């Protein structure tokens, strides 16, 4: 959001419709956007938020939301398959680099959906999560469903930002963006308390009540 605010004037000067495709050729625009999603799944440096925004700028809002959902599903599926074939050794190496992934996976080894949902809510690299959960052997349908639910607030918000950059703001769009931000923050707080802080508090309480643990 800070980057968008700082670069807002520059972004508004970009003729995205001309760069990507003429607006009347929606089918071609959709194929190009899906191509960007697939490219991102193998070239990790492409920010997925920019693809969401570009889709919202080029396509009508509801079409762009559907296109983004399909595109991110393709990207997550491809990197999941890649992680599945890379195997568990890859997960072990990745967990050493990202301690949060190791903590969540160790705590919730029997709750695959919760892991996928939480990791998609927070600003984690899309491909790193997909590769990790694929290599961990998570059940694909559960992984995909939970991932889409976790990504939905960001997907909707940044698609709406793309809409707002090139079209007049409407009360419905403002209300929708505000509701998404509030629900996103509240969900993050609830999930964090349930799956992170709750575990630490339970460990502390058990340690205080256990005479062996207390020495």
C-alpha positions as CSV (number, residue, x, y, z in Angstrom):
1,X,0.0,0.0,0.0
2,X,2.9,2.4,0.8
3,X,4.5,1.6,-2.6
4,X,1.2,2.3,-4.3
5,X,0.8,5.6,-2.6
6,X,4.4,6.7,-3.4
7,X,4.2,5.6,-7.0
8,X,0.5,6.5,-7.6
9,X,1.2,9.3,-10.2
10,X,3.6,7.1,-12.1
11,X,1.2,4.2,-12.1
12,X,-1.7,6.4,-13.4
13,X,0.5,7.5,-16.4
14,X,1.1,3.9,-17.5
15,X,-1.2,2.9,-20.3
16,X,-1.7,-0.7,-19.1
17,X,-4.5,-1.3,-21.6
18,X,-2.2,-0.5,-24.4
19,X,0.7,-2.5,-23.0
20,X,-1.2,-5.7,-22.3
21,X,-4.0,-5.7,-24.9
22,X,-6.8,-3.6,-26.3
23,X,-9.8,-3.7,-23.9
24,X,-12.3,-4.9,-26.4
25,X,-10.3,-8.2,-26.9
26,X,-11.1,-9.6,-23.4
27,X,-10.3,-13.2,-24.3
28,X,-6.8,-12.3,-25.4
29,X,-6.3,-10.2,-22.2
30,X,-7.4,-13.1,-20.0
31,X,-4.9,-15.5,-21.7
32,X,-2.1,-13.0,-21.2
33,X,-2.9,-12.5,-17.6
34,X,-3.0,-16.3,-17.0
35,X,0.4,-16.4,-18.7
36,X,1.8,-14.0,-16.2
37,X,0.5,-16.2,-13.3
38,X,2.2,-19.2,-14.8
39,X,5.4,-17.2,-15.4
40,X,5.3,-16.1,-11.8
41,X,5.1,-19.7,-10.6
42,X,8.6,-20.4,-12.0
43,X,10.1,-16.9,-11.7
44,X,9.5,-15.9,-8.1
45,X,10.5,-12.3,-8.4
46,X,7.2,-11.1,-10.0
47,X,5.0,-9.6,-7.3
48,X,1.6,-11.3,-7.5
49,X,-0.1,-8.1,-6.2
50,X,0.9,-6.3,-9.4
51,X,-0.8,-9.0,-11.5
52,X,-4.0,-8.6,-9.4
53,X,-3.8,-4.9,-10.0
54,X,-3.1,-5.1,-13.7
55,X,-6.1,-7.5,-14.1
56,X,-8.4,-5.0,-12.3
57,X,-7.2,-2.2,-14.5
58,X,-7.6,-4.0,-17.8
59,X,-10.8,-6.1,-17.2
60,X,-14.2,-5.4,-15.7
61,X,-14.1,-6.0,-11.9
62,X,-16.1,-9.2,-11.6
63,X,-14.4,-10.7,-14.7
64,X,-11.0,-9.8,-13.3
65,X,-11.8,-11.4,-9.9
66,X,-12.7,-14.6,-11.6
67,X,-9.6,-14.4,-13.9
68,X,-7.3,-13.8,-10.9
69,X,-8.9,-16.8,-9.0
70,X,-8.2,-19.1,-11.9
71,X,-4.7,-17.7,-12.5
72,X,-3.6,-18.0,-8.8
73,X,-5.1,-21.6,-8.8
74,X,-2.9,-22.5,-11.8
75,X,0.2,-20.9,-10.2
76,X,-0.3,-22.7,-6.8
77,X,-1.0,-26.0,-8.5
78,X,2.2,-25.8,-10.6
79,X,4.4,-25.0,-7.6
80,X,2.7,-27.6,-5.4
81,X,3.5,-30.3,-8.0
82,X,7.1,-29.0,-8.2
83,X,7.4,-29.2,-4.4
84,X,5.8,-32.6,-4.3
85,X,8.5,-34.0,-6.6
86,X,11.3,-32.1,-4.7
87,X,10.4,-34.0,-1.6
88,X,10.9,-33.6,2.2
89,X,14.5,-32.7,2.1
90,X,13.6,-29.4,0.4
91,X,11.2,-28.6,3.2
92,X,13.9,-29.2,5.8
93,X,16.2,-26.8,4.1
94,X,13.5,-24.2,3.6
95,X,12.4,-24.4,7.3
96,X,15.9,-23.6,8.4
97,X,15.7,-20.4,6.4
98,X,12.1,-19.5,7.5
99,X,11.7,-20.4,11.2
100,X,8.0,-19.4,11.1
101,X,7.2,-22.1,8.6
102,X,8.9,-24.7,10.9
103,X,7.0,-23.5,14.0
104,X,3.6,-23.6,12.3
105,X,4.3,-27.0,10.7
106,X,5.6,-28.5,13.9
107,X,2.7,-27.3,15.9
108,X,-0.1,-28.2,13.4
109,X,1.2,-31.3,11.7
110,X,-2.3,-32.7,11.8
111,X,-4.1,-29.5,10.6
112,X,-3.1,-29.1,7.0
113,X,-5.9,-26.7,6.2
114,X,-5.0,-24.4,9.1
115,X,-1.4,-24.2,7.9
116,X,-2.3,-23.4,4.3
117,X,-4.9,-20.9,5.4
118,X,-2.7,-19.0,7.8
119,X,0.4,-18.9,5.5
120,X,-1.7,-17.4,2.7
121,X,-3.1,-14.7,5.0
122,X,0.3,-13.3,6.0
123,X,2.6,-11.7,3.4
124,X,4.6,-14.8,2.6
125,X,6.0,-15.6,-0.8
126,X,3.4,-17.5,-2.8
127,X,5.8,-20.0,-4.3
128,X,7.7,-20.7,-1.1
129,X,4.4,-21.8,0.6
130,X,3.3,-23.9,-2.3
131,X,6.6,-25.6,-2.7
132,X,6.8,-26.3,1.1
133,X,3.3,-27.7,1.4
134,X,3.6,-29.7,-1.7
135,X,6.9,-31.3,-0.5
136,X,5.3,-32.0,2.9
137,X,2.7,-34.2,1.2
138,X,-0.4,-32.1,2.1
139,X,-3.6,-33.4,0.6
140,X,-4.0,-31.4,-2.6
141,X,-7.7,-30.6,-2.5
142,X,-7.5,-29.4,1.1
143,X,-4.4,-27.4,0.4
144,X,-5.9,-25.7,-2.6
145,X,-9.2,-24.9,-0.9
146,X,-7.6,-23.5,2.3
147,X,-5.1,-21.6,0.2
148,X,-7.7,-19.9,-1.9
149,X,-9.7,-18.9,1.2
150,X,-6.5,-17.4,2.7
151,X,-5.6,-15.5,-0.4
152,X,-9.1,-14.2,-1.1
153,X,-8.9,-11.0,0.9
154,X,-5.6,-9.9,-0.8
155,X,-6.9,-11.0,-4.2
156,X,-10.1,-9.0,-3.8
157,X,-8.4,-5.9,-2.3
158,X,-5.7,-5.5,-4.9
159,X,-8.1,-6.3,-7.8
160,X,-10.3,-3.5,-6.5
161,X,-7.3,-1.2,-6.3
162,X,-6.6,-1.8,-10.0
163,X,-10.2,-1.0,-10.7
164,X,-10.0,2.2,-8.6
165,X,-6.8,3.4,-10.4
166,X,-8.5,3.6,-13.8
167,X,-12.1,4.1,-13.1
168,X,-14.1,6.5,-10.8
169,X,-14.4,5.4,-7.2
170,X,-17.9,4.3,-6.3
171,X,-19.4,4.1,-2.8
172,X,-19.8,0.3,-3.3
173,X,-16.1,-0.1,-4.1
174,X,-15.0,2.0,-1.1
175,X,-17.3,0.0,1.3
176,X,-16.1,-3.2,-0.2
177,X,-12.4,-2.4,0.2
178,X,-13.0,-1.2,3.7
179,X,-14.9,-4.3,4.7
180,X,-12.2,-6.6,3.2
181,X,-9.4,-4.8,5.1
182,X,-11.3,-5.0,8.4
183,X,-12.2,-8.7,7.9
184,X,-8.6,-9.5,6.9
185,X,-7.1,-7.9,10.0
186,X,-9.7,-9.5,12.3
187,X,-9.1,-12.9,10.8
188,X,-5.3,-12.5,11.2
189,X,-5.7,-11.7,14.9
190,X,-8.0,-14.6,15.5
191,X,-5.9,-17.1,13.6
192,X,-2.7,-15.9,15.3
193,X,-4.2,-16.2,18.7
194,X,-5.6,-19.7,18.0
195,X,-2.6,-21.3,16.2
196,X,0.4,-19.4,17.5
197,X,-0.1,-17.6,20.8
198,X,-2.5,-20.3,22.1
199,X,0.2,-22.9,21.7
200,X,2.9,-20.9,23.6
201,X,0.5,-20.1,26.4
202,X,-0.5,-23.8,26.7
203,X,3.2,-24.7,26.9
204,X,3.8,-22.1,29.6
205,X,0.9,-23.2,31.7
206,X,1.8,-26.8,31.5
207,X,5.4,-26.0,32.4
208,X,4.3,-24.1,35.5
209,X,2.0,-26.9,36.7
210,X,4.4,-29.7,36.1
211,X,6.7,-30.2,39.1
212,X,9.2,-32.1,36.9
213,X,9.4,-29.3,34.4
214,X,10.0,-26.9,37.3
215,X,12.9,-28.8,38.5
